[in-house]
């Protein structure tokens, strides 16, 4: 049974794929929010990460007969988030 995860460590441990944000991606978003806050704008509501990465365990994918490209998956997820 394929497992989808939230960390590249799970992919290394045998999950099919993971969708996650790196510390750099989160830091960039927090920096943008902090700059906005210090310019007098409210922080706003909690939000999901704007940037994310996708990792695929190619061995698991191959054993399931799947060919998954991490970059293609990430692009498709970004388009789905934007509603296009």
C-alpha positions in Angstrom: 0.0 0.0 0.0 1.5 3.3 -1.0 2.2 5.8 1.8 2.2 9.6 1.2 4.2 11.5 3.8 5.1 15.0 5.0 8.9 14.6 5.2 11.7 13.4 3.0 12.9 11.2 5.8 9.7 9.1 5.3 10.6 8.8 1.6 14.0 7.5 2.5 12.3 5.1 5.0 10.0 3.7 2.3 7.1 6.1 1.7 6.1 6.5 -2.0 6.3 10.3 -1.9 6.3 13.3 0.4 5.0 16.8 0.0 6.8 19.2 2.5 8.3 22.6 3.0 12.0 23.0 3.7 13.2 25.3 6.5 14.4 27.7 3.8 11.0 27.8 2.2 9.3 28.4 5.5 11.8 31.0 6.5 11.2 32.9 3.3 7.5 33.0 3.9 8.0 34.1 7.6 10.4 36.8 6.5 7.8 38.2 4.1 5.2 38.1 6.8 7.5 39.8 9.3 8.4 42.6 6.8 4.7 43.2 6.2 4.0 43.2 9.9 6.7 45.7 10.6 5.3 48.0 7.9 2.1 48.2 9.9 0.0 45.5 8.3 -1.7 42.9 10.5 -0.3 39.3 10.4 -3.7 37.9 9.2 -5.0 34.4 9.6 -2.8 31.3 9.9 -1.9 30.0 6.4 -0.4 27.0 4.7 3.1 27.1 3.3 3.2 28.9 0.0 6.2 27.0 -1.3 6.8 23.3 -1.0 8.9 20.4 -2.4 8.0 16.9 -3.5 10.2 13.9 -3.1 9.6 10.5 -4.7 11.0 7.1 -3.7 11.8 5.8 -7.2 12.3 2.2 -5.9 8.8 2.1 -4.4 7.3 3.8 -7.4 8.9 1.3 -9.7 7.7 -1.6 -7.6 4.1 -0.2 -7.9 4.5 0.3 -11.7 4.4 4.1 -11.4 6.6 6.7 -13.1 6.5 9.8 -11.0 8.4 13.0 -11.6 8.8 15.1 -8.5 8.9 18.4 -10.4 5.9 17.6 -12.5 3.9 16.6 -9.4 4.9 19.9 -7.6 3.8 21.9 -10.6 0.5 20.1 -10.8 -0.1 20.7 -7.1 0.7 24.4 -7.5 -1.8 24.7 -10.4 -4.5 22.9 -8.4 -3.9 25.3 -5.4 -4.4 28.3 -7.7 -7.6 26.7 -9.1 -6.4 26.6 -12.7 
